[in-house]
Amino acid sequence: MNLLFFLTPKQDVLYIYEDFSLRQTLEKWANQRFATIPVLKRNGEYVGTITEGDILWGMKTLHGLDLEASEDVPIASFPRRRDYKAVTVTTDMPTLLRAAIDQNFVPVVDDRNVFIGMVRRTVLLKEMYGKYAGLPQDKRPRGGVQCQTASTSF
């Protein structure tokens, strides 16, 4: 199965550019329910991810920060605890599933490291559940769902 089947394209993804100010980031992120979002260069290249916690800890280190001062604080100056590992469009399903175990979403890049979208873990779980629920009781793995490495089965 091809990972593009699960892809949420870039135009439907909340992301920020690394040259955004803190204020721009907060305004773009306002009213969203995502705890982690991708960070890109202006040419679309994937840089990493930033979390709400990264921003809160970064603000803690910037004493006396108010909303006006946030216009002068580049988001790139915020340390990031960890970046989500990106995969390419040619990544196989077992590798994609392994990445999704540790991440809420898996960023997808092309061969130039340009961000093209993401695969959300919930989409993969729904697909796995659909396959699991469709199996007869006697064919279901005991102790949980196990991934097989065959090209179309999980």
C-alpha positions as CSV (number, residue, x, y, z in Angstrom):
1,M,0.0,0.0,0.0
2,N,1.3,3.5,-0.9
3,L,1.6,6.1,1.9
4,L,0.1,8.7,-0.5
5,F,-3.2,7.1,0.2
6,F,-3.0,8.4,3.7
7,L,-1.4,11.8,2.9
8,T,-3.0,15.1,4.1
9,P,-1.6,17.6,1.5
10,K,0.5,20.6,2.6
11,Q,-2.4,23.0,1.7
12,D,-4.6,21.3,4.3
13,V,-1.9,21.4,7.1
14,L,-1.2,24.0,9.7
15,Y,2.5,24.9,9.5
16,I,4.7,27.9,10.2
17,Y,7.9,29.3,8.5
18,E,11.1,29.4,10.5
19,D,11.3,33.2,10.0
20,F,8.0,33.8,11.6
21,S,8.0,36.0,14.7
22,L,6.5,34.6,17.9
23,R,3.5,36.9,17.4
24,Q,2.9,35.6,13.8
25,T,3.2,32.0,15.1
26,L,0.8,32.6,18.0
27,E,-1.7,34.3,15.6
28,K,-1.5,31.5,13.1
29,W,-1.8,28.8,15.8
30,A,-4.7,30.5,17.6
31,N,-7.9,28.5,17.8
32,Q,-6.2,25.3,16.6
33,R,-6.2,22.1,18.6
34,F,-2.8,20.9,17.5
35,A,0.0,20.5,20.1
36,T,2.8,20.1,17.5
37,I,3.1,21.7,14.0
38,P,5.7,21.5,11.2
39,V,8.3,24.3,10.7
40,L,9.4,25.0,7.2
41,K,11.9,27.2,5.4
42,R,10.4,29.7,2.9
43,N,11.4,27.4,0.0
44,G,9.2,24.7,1.6
45,E,12.1,22.6,3.0
46,Y,11.2,20.7,6.2
47,V,13.0,22.1,9.2
48,G,11.4,20.2,12.1
49,T,8.5,20.6,14.5
50,I,7.6,22.9,17.3
51,T,5.3,22.2,20.2
52,E,3.2,24.4,22.5
53,G,5.6,23.4,25.2
54,D,8.6,24.6,23.2
55,I,6.9,28.0,22.9
56,L,6.0,28.1,26.6
57,W,9.5,27.2,27.7
58,G,10.9,29.7,25.2
59,M,8.7,32.4,26.6
60,K,9.8,31.6,30.1
61,T,13.4,32.3,29.2
62,L,12.4,35.7,27.6
63,H,11.8,37.8,30.7
64,G,9.1,40.5,30.5
65,L,7.7,39.4,27.2
66,D,4.5,41.0,26.1
67,L,2.5,40.7,22.9
68,E,4.2,43.8,21.3
69,A,7.7,42.5,22.2
70,S,6.7,39.2,20.6
71,E,6.9,40.8,17.2
72,D,10.7,41.0,17.5
73,V,11.2,37.4,18.7
74,P,12.0,35.0,15.8
75,I,10.5,31.6,16.3
76,A,13.7,30.1,15.1
77,S,15.3,31.3,18.3
78,F,13.2,28.9,20.3
79,P,14.9,25.6,21.2
80,R,12.9,22.6,20.1
81,R,12.8,19.5,22.4
82,R,12.6,17.1,19.5
83,D,11.7,17.1,15.8
84,Y,9.3,14.6,14.2
85,K,11.2,12.4,11.8
86,A,10.1,13.0,8.2
87,V,9.7,10.2,5.6
88,T,9.8,10.3,1.8
89,V,7.0,9.4,-0.5
90,T,8.7,6.1,-1.3
91,T,8.7,5.0,2.3
92,D,7.3,1.5,2.9
93,M,4.4,0.9,5.2
94,P,6.3,-0.8,8.0
95,T,8.7,2.2,8.2
96,L,5.7,4.6,8.2
97,L,4.0,2.7,10.9
98,R,7.1,2.6,13.1
99,A,7.4,6.4,12.8
100,A,3.7,6.9,13.6
101,I,4.2,4.9,16.9
102,D,6.2,7.7,18.3
103,Q,4.7,10.7,16.6
104,N,1.1,12.1,16.3
105,F,1.8,12.7,12.6
106,V,4.6,11.8,10.1
107,P,5.8,14.6,7.9
108,V,6.3,13.6,4.3
109,V,9.0,15.2,2.1
110,D,10.1,14.9,-1.5
111,D,13.7,14.0,-2.5
112,R,14.7,17.6,-2.0
113,N,13.4,17.6,1.6
114,V,10.5,19.8,0.6
115,F,7.5,19.3,2.8
116,I,4.5,18.0,0.8
117,G,2.1,17.0,3.6
118,M,1.7,14.6,6.5
119,V,0.2,11.3,7.5
120,R,-1.8,11.6,10.7
121,R,-1.6,8.7,13.1
122,T,-5.4,8.6,13.5
123,V,-5.8,7.9,9.7
124,L,-3.4,5.0,10.0
125,L,-5.2,3.7,13.1
126,K,-8.6,3.8,11.4
127,E,-7.2,1.9,8.4
128,M,-5.6,-0.7,10.8
129,Y,-8.9,-1.0,12.7
130,G,-10.8,-1.5,9.5
131,K,-8.5,-4.3,8.5
132,Y,-8.6,-5.9,12.0
133,A,-12.3,-5.6,12.4
134,G,-12.8,-7.3,8.9
135,L,-10.9,-10.4,10.0
136,P,-12.8,-13.4,11.3
137,Q,-12.4,-13.9,15.0
138,D,-10.2,-17.0,14.6
139,K,-7.8,-15.0,12.3
140,R,-7.3,-12.1,14.6
141,P,-3.9,-11.9,16.3
142,R,-4.0,-12.7,20.0
143,G,-2.6,-10.0,22.3
144,G,-3.2,-7.1,19.9
145,V,-2.7,-6.2,16.3
146,Q,0.6,-7.2,14.8
147,C,2.1,-5.6,11.7
148,Q,3.1,-7.9,8.9
149,T,5.7,-6.8,6.4
150,A,3.7,-8.0,3.3
151,S,3.2,-5.2,0.8
152,T,-0.6,-4.9,1.3
153,S,-1.4,-6.4,4.7
154,F,-0.8,-5.2,8.2
